[in-house]
Amino acid sequence: MTAKLVLSTCPDVEHAQRIASCLVAERLAACVNLIPQMQSIYRWQDKIEQTNEVQLLIKSDHGTLSDLEARLTELHPYDVPEFLVVTIEDGSADYLAWLGQCLQRDTK
């Protein structure tokens, strides 16, 4: 298993909670941390925008990335949701084992 940290943002806590709950329930993420009231400054449609957003830290693995991206895009209110992937180089063996167990799907 190659653990991944996926970064995304949402416009508000309600959207973030709904997306996080779906991703965990569907075993596409082991855990999603929500960091509210993050300030973002970015360019959108050739204008500089400034908004408060919720940062999502999505703990997952390489095997779920394609399905995770598709589901996040389907659930997300933004036209172009953030989907950035960071490979986890190292971590607690117990935590990484737990992460892998959370992502296992029944094959029956």
C-alpha positions in Angstrom: 0.0 0.0 0.0 1.2 3.5 -0.9 -0.5 6.0 1.4 -1.6 9.3 -0.1 -2.7 12.6 1.2 -5.2 14.3 -1.1 -5.8 18.0 -0.7 -9.1 19.6 -1.6 -11.2 22.6 -0.6 -14.9 23.3 -0.2 -16.9 26.5 0.0 -18.4 25.7 3.4 -18.5 23.2 6.3 -21.8 21.6 5.1 -20.4 20.6 1.7 -17.1 19.5 3.3 -18.9 17.3 5.9 -21.1 15.7 3.2 -18.2 14.9 0.9 -16.0 13.6 3.8 -18.8 11.4 5.1 -19.4 9.9 1.6 -15.7 9.3 1.0 -15.2 7.5 4.3 -18.5 5.5 4.0 -17.5 4.3 0.5 -14.0 3.3 1.7 -12.3 5.8 -0.6 -10.8 7.6 2.4 -9.8 6.3 5.8 -10.1 9.7 7.4 -10.8 13.3 6.3 -9.8 16.3 8.4 -11.7 19.5 7.9 -10.0 22.8 8.5 -12.6 25.6 8.4 -12.1 29.3 7.8 -9.0 28.9 5.6 -8.5 32.0 3.5 -7.8 31.4 -0.2 -6.6 33.9 -2.8 -6.7 32.7 -6.3 -7.3 33.6 -10.0 -10.6 32.4 -11.4 -11.9 33.5 -14.9 -9.2 36.1 -15.0 -10.1 37.8 -11.8 -8.4 37.7 -8.4 -10.7 36.1 -5.9 -10.5 36.0 -2.1 -12.8 33.7 -0.1 -13.0 31.6 3.1 -12.9 27.9 2.4 -12.7 24.6 4.2 -9.5 22.6 3.6 -10.0 18.9 3.3 -7.0 16.6 4.2 -8.1 13.2 2.7 -6.1 10.1 3.9 -6.2 7.4 1.2 -3.9 5.2 -0.9 -2.8 4.8 -4.5 -5.3 2.1 -5.3 -8.3 4.3 -4.6 -7.1 7.5 -6.3 -9.0 7.1 -9.6 -12.3 6.3 -7.9 -11.7 9.0 -5.2 -11.1 11.7 -7.8 -14.2 10.7 -9.8 -16.4 10.6 -6.7 -15.1 13.9 -5.3 -15.7 15.6 -8.6 -19.2 14.2 -8.7 -20.1 15.4 -5.2 -18.3 18.7 -5.4 -20.0 22.1 -6.0 -17.0 23.7 -7.8 -16.6 23.5 -11.5 -12.9 22.6 -11.0 -12.4 21.1 -7.5 -8.9 21.0 -6.1 -7.4 17.5 -6.2 -3.7 17.4 -5.3 -2.0 14.2 -4.3 1.0 14.0 -1.9 2.7 10.6 -1.5 3.4 9.7 2.1 7.0 8.7 2.4 6.9 7.3 5.9 4.7 7.2 9.0 3.7 5.2 12.0 3.4 1.5 11.0 0.3 1.1 13.1 -1.4 4.2 11.6 -0.6 3.1 8.1 -1.9 -0.4 8.8 -5.1 1.1 10.1 -5.4 3.3 7.0 -5.1 0.2 4.8 -7.7 -1.7 6.8 -10.2 1.1 6.5 -9.9 1.1 2.7 -10.4 -2.6 2.3 -13.6 -3.5 0.5 -15.4 -6.8 0.6 -14.7 -8.8 -2.5 -17.6 -11.2 -2.0 
